[in-house]
Amino acid sequence: MSHGPRSGLAAVSSALLAMSRHLEVRDVLKTIVASARELLGAQYAALGVPDDHGGFAQFVVDGVSDEQWRAIGPLPRQHGILASMLHEARAERLADVREDPRFEGWPSAHPEMSDFLGLPIRDGDEVIGALFLANKDCPKPDGGCGFTEDDEELLSILAQHAAIALTNARLYERSRELTIAEERSRLAHELHDAVSQKLFSLRLTAQAAAALVDRDPSRAKGELQQVAALAAEATDELRAAVVELRPAALDEDGLVATLRTQVHVLDRAHTAHVTFRSHGVRALPAAQEEALLRVAQEALHNALRHADATRVDVTLDKHGQGAVLRVSDDGRGFDTRVVRRAGRHLGLVSMRDRASGVGGALTVESAPGKGTVIEMEVPGG
C-alpha cells in the first residue's frame, strides 16, 4: 500500500467509519474527498456527481481554498478525463494529465496539476460519481513518482465503500422527503379541521352578534367577546402552521442564528417572555441540526399554546462533540405518568422519534403546576 501520511489499516478503517457516520449526501461527499486526499497524500482531490445534462449535479473539492474555488468559476462539464471515467467506467492513472490527448485546458484560475489518479464510483452498473486526485505529495525525481498501483488499489477500495455510503445517504434523503410530504399533508388536514372550523364558528358568532345588537345588547356583547376569542385561537393556529411550514435557513444561517431569530419572533408575537441563549456550539451534522430545530419548535409550540406559560427559556450548549437543547417553561405542566394521552397531545412521540433518528436522546420533566423542561442531546459528528 501507499507510504503516504495516513497509510495502514487503521487509517483506512478511520476513513470508512467517517463515511458511514454521515446521512446527508453533501456531508458524505465531503468526507469521501477529504479521506481520499489524506489517505493517498495528494495535494488536491475532487468528486463529481453527474447530472443528466452533461454536467455535474454536485462537485466537491478538497485542497482548494474558497477564494480559489470562486475564481475558478462554474462547475465543469463532462469532458476530457472526467468523461472517460464516467462513460468508460475505468480508472485513469497518468504521470502528467496535461500531456494526455484528452486534456482540455482548465480555467486560468485552476491550480496547476500534473500526476493524476481518478476512477468512477459505481453502484452496480450505474456510475454515480467520479473521484480523482492530483499532485502526489512525495519526492519527484526525473519522470516523477506519481501515483502507484497500490494507490489505485487503495482508492478502489475507498470508492467501493463510498458507493455504499452515498447510496445510503440518497435513500435517507428520499425517505426524509417522503416524511416532509407526509407532514405537510398532516398540516393541511390540521388547517382544515382546526382553523377552518374556527373561522366558520367565528362567522356564525359574528352574525349572531349583529342580529342581537338592537334587541339584546348584553347578549350581543357576549357574542362579540366570543368572536375575539375565536379570532385569537384561529390566529394562533395559523401562526403555528406557518412556523412549521417555513423552511429553516439552516444552510445559510446555521442552527444558532435560526433558533435565535425564531425565538425573537415568538417573543414579539406572544405575551409570554421567550428567551434564547447559546454557548460554544459549532456546526453539527445537517440531520442533527434539523432535528434540534424541529424539537425546539414543537416544545415552544406546546409552551405557548397549551401550557399558559408566562416565560419560556431556550438554551443550546456544547456537550462533548455534540450539543444539548433545553426548553423550559413556567406553565401548567402535566403528569408525565400519563404518557399515552399527553404524548399524543403534546407531540412527545414525534419529538422522541426525531431525537432517536439522529442518534440522540430526549428527556421530559414536568408536573402539574410545576412547568415543563424538555431536553434533547445529540452526539455531533
KOLSE-348985 format. One record per residue (C-alpha): x negated, y negated, z negated; residue number from 0; residue in one letter; chain. Coordinates in pm, 1 decimal. Last residue first. Example, Ala and Ser with C-alpha at 12.3 -4.5 7.8 and 13.67 -1.06 7.14 Angstrom:
east:north:up:tigu:bapa:kolmar
-1367.0:106.0:-714.0:1:S:A .
-1230.0:450.0:-780.0:0:A:A .
This chain:
east:north:up:tigu:bapa:kolmar
2025.4:-1423.1:-1415.3:380:G:A .
2235.0:-1561.0:-1697.2:379:G:A .
2377.7:-1332.6:-1965.5:378:P:A .
2722.0:-1488.7:-2009.7:377:V:A .
2895.8:-1575.8:-2338.6:376:E:A .
3256.4:-1686.8:-2375.8:375:M:A .
3409.0:-1838.5:-2689.3:374:E:A .
3771.3:-1928.0:-2752.5:373:I:A .
3848.0:-2102.0:-3083.2:372:V:A .
4209.1:-2159.3:-3185.6:371:T:A .
4387.7:-2379.5:-3438.5:370:G:A .
4459.3:-2299.8:-3802.1:369:K:A .
4838.3:-2335.4:-3821.9:368:G:A .
4894.8:-1972.1:-3731.1:367:P:A .
4556.6:-1801.4:-3694.8:366:A:A .
4295.4:-1802.0:-3420.9:365:S:A .
3958.5:-1662.7:-3318.2:364:E:A .
3909.4:-1531.6:-2964.5:363:V:A .
3593.2:-1365.6:-2830.7:362:T:A .
3491.9:-1319.0:-2467.5:361:L:A .
3192.5:-1124.8:-2333.7:360:A:A .
2978.6:-1148.0:-2021.6:359:G:A .
2865.4:-909.2:-1749.1:358:G:A .
3020.8:-1112.9:-1468.4:357:V:A .
3347.4:-916.4:-1445.6:356:G:A .
3355.4:-881.9:-1824.2:355:S:A .
3410.3:-1255.9:-1863.3:354:A:A .
3669.6:-1286.3:-1587.1:353:R:A .
3859.4:-984.1:-1718.8:352:D:A .
3856.9:-1129.2:-2070.1:351:R:A .
4000.6:-1454.7:-1935.7:350:M:A .
4263.5:-1266.0:-1735.9:349:S:A .
4376.3:-1078.0:-2047.2:348:V:A .
4377.2:-1392.1:-2260.0:347:L:A .
4614.9:-1568.8:-2021.1:346:G:A .
4800.2:-1740.5:-2304.0:345:L:A .
5143.1:-1579.2:-2268.9:344:H:A .
5022.2:-1235.8:-2162.9:343:R:A .
4767.0:-1213.1:-2439.5:342:G:A .
5005.4:-1356.0:-2699.2:341:A:A .
5261.1:-1080.8:-2637.7:340:R:A .
5016.9:-790.1:-2629.5:339:R:A .
4770.4:-916.9:-2886.4:338:V:A .
4998.4:-976.7:-3182.9:337:V:A .
4702.1:-923.0:-3410.8:336:R:A .
4559.7:-1256.4:-3294.1:335:T:A .
4837.9:-1437.7:-3480.7:334:D:A .
4864.4:-1780.7:-3323.2:333:F:A .
4719.1:-2130.6:-3339.7:332:G:A .
4923.3:-2447.6:-3397.8:331:R:A .
4662.0:-2681.2:-3260.3:330:G:A .
4325.2:-2801.8:-3391.0:329:D:A .
4138.1:-2694.7:-3077.4:328:D:A .
3814.7:-2514.9:-2991.7:327:S:A .
3663.4:-2431.2:-2652.7:326:V:A .
3317.2:-2271.0:-2670.1:325:R:A .
3103.4:-2171.8:-2371.2:324:L:A .
2780.5:-1977.1:-2425.3:323:V:A .
2493.6:-1972.3:-2177.6:322:A:A .
2240.1:-1741.9:-2018.7:321:G:A .
1866.0:-1675.4:-2034.7:320:Q:A .
1875.5:-1694.2:-2414.9:319:G:A .
2184.3:-1895.8:-2506.1:318:H:A .
2193.8:-2246.9:-2361.1:317:K:A .
2496.2:-2447.3:-2467.1:316:D:A .
2837.0:-2540.9:-2328.4:315:L:A .
3073.8:-2718.8:-2565.2:314:T:A .
3441.3:-2810.4:-2527.9:313:V:A .
3630.0:-2982.1:-2811.9:312:D:A .
4008.6:-3020.2:-2815.0:311:V:A .
4184.2:-3264.7:-3048.9:310:R:A .
4552.1:-3341.1:-3111.7:309:T:A .
4661.1:-2989.0:-3025.8:308:A:A .
5026.2:-2908.7:-2959.1:307:D:A .
4915.7:-2548.3:-2893.0:306:A:A .
5107.6:-2467.9:-2575.2:305:H:A .
5024.1:-2718.7:-2304.9:304:R:A .
4705.5:-2893.7:-2418.6:303:L:A .
4538.7:-2601.2:-2595.3:302:A:A .
4654.3:-2342.4:-2343.4:301:N:A .
4546.6:-2548.8:-2041.6:300:H:A .
4210.6:-2616.0:-2203.9:299:L:A .
4156.9:-2241.9:-2254.8:298:A:A .
4256.2:-2167.3:-1895.3:297:E:A .
4029.5:-2438.6:-1755.6:296:Q:A .
3736.0:-2324.8:-1971.0:295:A:A .
3791.0:-1965.3:-1856.7:294:V:A .
3792.4:-2078.1:-1493.4:293:R:A .
3473.1:-2281.6:-1533.6:292:L:A .
3289.3:-2001.7:-1712.5:291:L:A .
3391.4:-1753.1:-1439.7:290:A:A .
3275.0:-1991.1:-1165.6:289:E:A .
2939.2:-2042.4:-1334.4:288:E:A .
2894.5:-1667.6:-1380.1:287:Q:A .
2969.7:-1595.4:-1013.1:286:A:A .
2725.4:-1866.2:-899.2:285:A:A .
2432.7:-1730.0:-1100.1:284:P:A .
2335.8:-1987.5:-1363.7:283:L:A .
2178.8:-2332.2:-1325.5:282:A:A .
2031.1:-2466.7:-1648.2:281:R:A .
2199.8:-2528.4:-1981.2:280:V:A .
1986.6:-2711.5:-2238.9:279:G:A .
2266.3:-2886.7:-2424.5:278:H:A .
2627.5:-2959.1:-2334.7:277:S:A .
2904.4:-3164.6:-2496.8:276:R:A .
3263.1:-3224.6:-2389.4:275:F:A .
3553.0:-3396.4:-2565.5:274:T:A .
3933.3:-3397.5:-2536.9:273:V:A .
4140.6:-3628.3:-2761.6:272:H:A .
4506.4:-3526.7:-2727.8:271:A:A .
4742.7:-3782.1:-2573.8:270:T:A .
4683.8:-3632.3:-2232.2:269:H:A .
4583.3:-3769.1:-1888.5:268:A:A .
4273.1:-3961.7:-1997.6:267:R:A .
4123.3:-3671.7:-2191.8:266:D:A .
4219.3:-3435.4:-1909.9:265:L:A .
4025.7:-3642.6:-1655.6:264:V:A .
3719.4:-3660.7:-1883.4:263:H:A .
3733.2:-3285.3:-1941.6:262:V:A .
3742.7:-3226.2:-1566.5:261:Q:A .
3442.6:-3451.8:-1505.9:260:T:A .
3233.7:-3298.2:-1785.3:259:R:A .
3316.0:-2947.7:-1663.3:258:L:A .
3203.1:-3029.6:-1310.1:257:T:A .
2886.0:-3203.6:-1432.1:256:A:A .
2786.5:-2905.3:-1647.5:255:V:A .
2876.4:-2644.0:-1385.0:254:L:A .
2680.2:-2787.3:-1092.6:253:G:A .
2754.1:-3097.5:-885.9:252:D:A .
2735.5:-2990.1:-520.2:251:E:A .
2778.8:-2613.1:-536.7:250:D:A .
3006.4:-2626.7:-840.7:249:L:A .
3248.3:-2879.5:-697.1:248:A:A .
3547.1:-2676.7:-811.9:247:A:A .
3821.3:-2637.6:-553.6:246:P:A .
4149.6:-2784.3:-682.7:245:R:A .
4407.8:-2507.6:-717.4:244:L:A .
4374.8:-2465.1:-1093.1:243:E:A .
4375.1:-2837.4:-1165.3:242:V:A .
4668.3:-2888.7:-927.5:241:V:A .
4873.7:-2616.5:-1095.9:240:A:A .
4813.4:-2757.5:-1444.1:239:A:A .
4906.2:-3109.1:-1331.4:238:R:A .
5222.2:-2983.1:-1162.7:237:L:A .
5338.0:-2800.5:-1476.3:236:E:A .
5254.8:-3100.5:-1695.0:235:D:A .
5450.1:-3333.8:-1465.5:234:T:A .
5750.1:-3098.6:-1471.9:233:A:A .
5740.7:-3097.4:-1853.0:232:E:A .
5725.2:-3477.9:-1866.1:231:A:A .
6017.1:-3508.6:-1622.3:230:A:A .
6221.4:-3263.9:-1830.8:229:L:A .
6160.3:-3467.4:-2146.4:228:A:A .
6249.8:-3796.1:-1975.2:227:A:A .
6569.4:-3647.3:-1831.9:226:V:A .
6658.4:-3512.3:-2179.6:225:Q:A .
6628.8:-3863.4:-2318.0:224:Q:A .
6857.3:-3976.6:-2038.5:223:L:A .
7112.7:-3713.7:-2139.9:222:E:A .
7107.2:-3837.0:-2498.8:221:G:A .
7160.6:-4195.7:-2387.0:220:K:A .
7453.0:-4085.1:-2170.6:219:A:A .
7606.0:-3918.0:-2476.4:218:R:A .
7596.6:-4247.5:-2662.5:217:S:A .
7717.4:-4446.7:-2361.1:216:P:A .
8039.0:-4240.6:-2332.5:215:D:A .
8285.1:-4383.3:-2076.1:214:R:A .
8060.0:-4614.7:-1872.8:213:D:A .
7723.5:-4438.1:-1876.4:212:V:A .
7868.0:-4085.8:-1877.0:211:L:A .
7869.0:-4019.0:-1499.2:210:A:A .
7514.7:-4153.6:-1462.6:209:A:A .
7396.9:-3933.2:-1748.0:208:A:A .
7547.7:-3626.0:-1584.0:207:A:A .
7373.8:-3707.4:-1254.7:206:Q:A .
7042.3:-3747.6:-1438.7:205:A:A .
7095.3:-3410.4:-1606.7:204:T:A .
7166.4:-3243.2:-1271.4:203:L:A .
6853.8:-3395.6:-1116.1:202:R:A .
6633.2:-3298.3:-1410.9:201:L:A .
6765.7:-2944.1:-1405.9:200:S:A .
6670.0:-2913.5:-1038.2:199:F:A .
6328.4:-3063.1:-1112.6:198:L:A .
6280.9:-2816.2:-1396.4:197:K:A .
6378.3:-2524.8:-1174.0:196:Q:A .
6140.1:-2636.1:-901.3:195:S:A .
5856.5:-2677.6:-1150.8:194:V:A .
5889.8:-2339.4:-1318.9:193:A:A .
6002.3:-2069.9:-1076.5:192:D:A .
5882.2:-2233.9:-755.6:191:H:A .
5556.9:-2357.6:-897.2:190:L:A .
5498.4:-2025.0:-1067.9:189:E:A .
5564.0:-1837.6:-743.7:188:H:A .
5316.5:-2059.4:-559.7:187:A:A .
5067.4:-2009.7:-840.0:186:L:A .
5095.1:-1631.9:-804.4:185:R:A .
5032.0:-1660.7:-431.1:184:S:A .
4730.2:-1878.4:-501.0:183:R:A .
4602.7:-1621.8:-748.6:182:E:A .
4648.2:-1340.9:-495.9:181:E:A .
4455.6:-1537.8:-233.5:180:A:A .
4178.9:-1601.8:-487.1:179:I:A .
4164.4:-1229.8:-564.9:178:T:A .
4142.3:-1146.9:-195.2:177:L:A .
3856.0:-1394.5:-159.6:176:E:A .
3689.4:-1233.6:-461.3:175:R:A .
3705.7:-892.4:-295.9:174:S:A .
3555.0:-1037.1:19.4:173:R:A .
3275.9:-1193.2:-187.2:172:E:A .
3207.4:-864.2:-363.7:171:Y:A .
3200.9:-671.7:-36.3:170:L:A .
2951.6:-921.4:104.9:169:R:A .
2734.0:-888.2:-206.5:168:A:A .
2742.0:-509.1:-178.1:167:N:A .
2635.6:-528.2:187.2:166:T:A .
2350.3:-765.6:99.4:165:L:A .
2225.2:-543.7:-182.6:164:A:A .
2239.0:-230.2:32.4:163:I:A .
2069.2:-398.6:328.0:162:A:A .
1804.2:-542.8:95.0:161:A:A .
1733.7:-190.6:-26.6:160:H:A .
1648.2:-83.9:327.5:159:Q:A .
1458.4:-408.2:389.1:158:A:A .
1236.7:-354.0:84.1:157:L:A .
1142.9:-7.4:203.9:156:I:A .
1063.1:-147.3:550.0:155:S:A .
858.6:-427.0:390.5:154:L:A .
646.2:-166.4:214.2:153:L:A .
593.7:31.8:533.5:152:E:A .
502.6:-281.0:730.2:151:E:A .
256.3:-385.3:462.2:150:D:A .
101.7:-38.5:469.7:149:D:A .
68.2:-67.7:846.4:148:E:A .
-127.2:-386.2:788.2:147:T:A .
-53.3:-758.8:810.4:146:F:A .
-321.0:-993.6:938.9:145:G:A .
-691.1:-928.8:889.5:144:C:A .
-807.3:-1188.7:1137.2:143:G:A .
-997.1:-1130.5:1459.6:142:G:A .
-1307.1:-1295.6:1322.9:141:D:A .
-1295.4:-1272.8:945.2:140:P:A .
-974.1:-1355.6:759.3:139:K:A .
-982.0:-1341.8:380.5:138:P:A .
-629.2:-1283.9:247.0:137:C:A .
-292.0:-1460.0:223.2:136:D:A .
-105.8:-1319.2:522.1:135:K:A .
24.3:-1603.6:735.0:134:N:A .
382.3:-1515.5:831.8:133:A:A .
668.5:-1303.2:703.8:132:L:A .
992.9:-1189.7:865.2:131:F:A .
1335.2:-1057.0:775.9:130:L:A .
1610.6:-1028.4:1035.4:129:A:A .
1972.0:-966.5:935.4:128:G:A .
2286.9:-758.5:962.7:127:I:A .
2176.4:-523.3:1239.4:126:V:A .
2455.3:-267.4:1266.4:125:E:A .
2378.4:99.6:1331.6:124:D:A .
2387.5:191.3:963.7:123:G:A .
2348.2:-133.8:773.7:122:D:A .
2024.5:-264.6:916.5:121:R:A .
1778.0:-534.0:817.3:120:I:A .
1554.5:-602.2:1116.0:119:P:A .
1177.1:-633.6:1105.1:118:L:A .
912.2:-901.4:1099.9:117:G:A .
539.9:-933.0:1041.8:116:L:A .
335.5:-1225.9:1172.3:115:F:A .
-23.7:-1346.1:1183.0:114:D:A .
-40.7:-1706.3:1304.7:113:S:A .
193.0:-1977.6:1178.8:112:M:A .
166.1:-2357.5:1173.2:111:E:A .
448.9:-2509.6:969.5:110:P:A .
742.4:-2645.7:1176.4:109:H:A .
750.8:-3026.2:1200.8:108:A:A .
679.2:-3015.9:1575.5:107:S:A .
972.1:-2780.9:1634.4:106:P:A .
873.7:-2427.4:1748.7:105:W:A .
733.4:-2342.4:2088.4:104:G:A .
867.6:-2022.6:2240.1:103:E:A .
675.7:-1705.2:2168.7:102:F:A .
789.5:-1419.4:2388.1:101:R:A .
451.2:-1399.5:2560.1:100:P:A .
285.5:-1341.2:2217.0:99:D:A .
-15.6:-1566.7:2165.9:98:E:A .
157.0:-1788.4:1910.5:97:R:A .
255.7:-1486.0:1700.4:96:V:A .
-108.0:-1415.6:1622.8:95:D:A .
-213.2:-1073.9:1492.9:94:A:A .
139.4:-943.8:1550.2:93:L:A .
359.8:-689.9:1373.0:92:R:A .
716.1:-665.4:1510.5:91:E:A .
955.7:-405.4:1371.8:90:A:A .
1242.4:-273.5:1579.9:89:R:A .
1611.7:-346.6:1617.8:88:A:A .
1598.4:-423.0:1991.2:87:E:A .
1862.6:-692.9:1962.0:86:H:A .
1788.4:-846.1:1622.2:85:L:A .
1412.3:-797.4:1607.2:84:M:A .
1362.7:-899.0:1969.9:83:S:A .
1593.6:-1196.4:1935.5:82:A:A .
1385.6:-1328.4:1647.4:81:L:A .
1064.2:-1281.3:1845.4:80:I:A .
1191.8:-1500.5:2129.3:79:G:A .
1548.8:-1620.9:2096.1:78:H:A .
1837.5:-1606.2:1851.0:77:Q:A .
1874.9:-1977.4:1781.0:76:R:A .
1700.5:-2164.5:1502.9:75:P:A .
1882.0:-2367.5:1236.1:74:L:A .
1879.6:-2742.2:1296.5:73:P:A .
1589.0:-2970.9:1197.9:72:G:A .
1231.3:-2901.1:1097.3:71:I:A .
1217.3:-3229.5:901.8:70:A:A .
1482.3:-3110.9:656.3:69:R:A .
1287.7:-2791.4:593.9:68:W:A .
963.5:-2982.0:538.6:67:Q:A .
1128.3:-3204.1:276.3:66:E:A .
1288.5:-2904.9:104.6:65:D:A .
946.2:-2739.9:85.2:64:S:A .
863.9:-2428.4:286.6:63:V:A .
724.9:-2122.4:105.9:62:G:A .
1059.3:-1941.1:109.3:61:D:A .
1320.5:-1965.1:383.3:60:V:A .
1689.6:-1878.3:412.9:59:V:A .
1893.8:-1880.3:734.4:58:F:A .
2267.7:-1826.7:729.3:57:Q:A .
2527.9:-1798.7:1007.4:56:A:A .
2245.7:-1779.4:1259.2:55:F:A .
2272.6:-1846.7:1629.6:54:G:A .
2373.5:-1666.2:1948.5:53:G:A .
2746.8:-1704.9:1895.3:52:H:A .
2849.5:-1406.4:1683.2:51:D:A .
2650.0:-1509.3:1376.1:50:D:A .
2314.1:-1371.1:1276.5:49:P:A .
2185.5:-1354.6:917.0:48:V:A .
1830.2:-1491.7:909.3:47:G:A .
1562.0:-1421.5:653.3:46:L:A .
1242.9:-1619.0:608.2:45:A:A .
897.6:-1583.5:453.7:44:A:A .
589.7:-1804.3:449.4:43:Y:A .
245.4:-1790.7:288.1:42:Q:A .
243.8:-1413.4:260.9:41:A:A .
114.1:-1201.4:-26.4:40:G:A .
312.4:-889.9:53.3:39:L:A .
501.5:-865.6:-274.8:38:L:A .
536.3:-1242.3:-317.4:37:E:A .
678.1:-1311.0:28.5:36:R:A .
911.5:-1011.2:19.1:35:A:A .
1044.4:-1095.8:-328.9:34:S:A .
1110.5:-1459.6:-237.3:33:A:A .
1295.9:-1360.0:79.9:32:V:A .
1506.0:-1088.6:-84.2:31:I:A .
1590.8:-1311.7:-382.1:30:T:A .
1703.2:-1599.6:-160.6:29:K:A .
1924.8:-1368.8:46.5:28:L:A .
2082.6:-1214.3:-265.1:27:V:A .
2160.0:-1558.5:-410.8:26:D:A .
2326.9:-1666.4:-84.2:25:R:A .
2534.5:-1346.9:-73.3:24:V:A .
2659.0:-1389.0:-431.2:23:E:A .
2650.3:-1076.3:-647.0:22:L:A .
2298.4:-1088.8:-789.2:21:H:A .
2122.6:-831.2:-1007.3:20:R:A .
2063.8:-579.0:-726.9:19:S:A .
1802.4:-798.3:-558.7:18:M:A .
1612.9:-859.9:-884.6:17:A:A .
1608.2:-487.1:-959.0:16:L:A .
1456.1:-418.2:-617.5:15:L:A .
1185.3:-682.4:-669.0:14:A:A .
1093.9:-553.6:-1015.3:13:S:A .
1072.8:-195.0:-888.1:12:S:A .
839.9:-304.7:-609.3:11:V:A .
617.7:-489.0:-857.6:10:A:A .
610.6:-193.4:-1094.3:9:A:A .
525.6:48.6:-812.3:8:L:A .
216.8:-143.3:-704.1:7:G:A .
123.9:-458.9:-519.5:6:S:A .
213.2:-802.0:-663.3:5:R:A .
-93.5:-1006.6:-582.0:4:P:A .
-158.6:-834.4:-249.1:3:G:A .
-351.4:-508.6:-210.8:2:H:A .
-97.8:-366.0:30.6:1:S:A .
0.0:0.0:0.0:0:M:A .
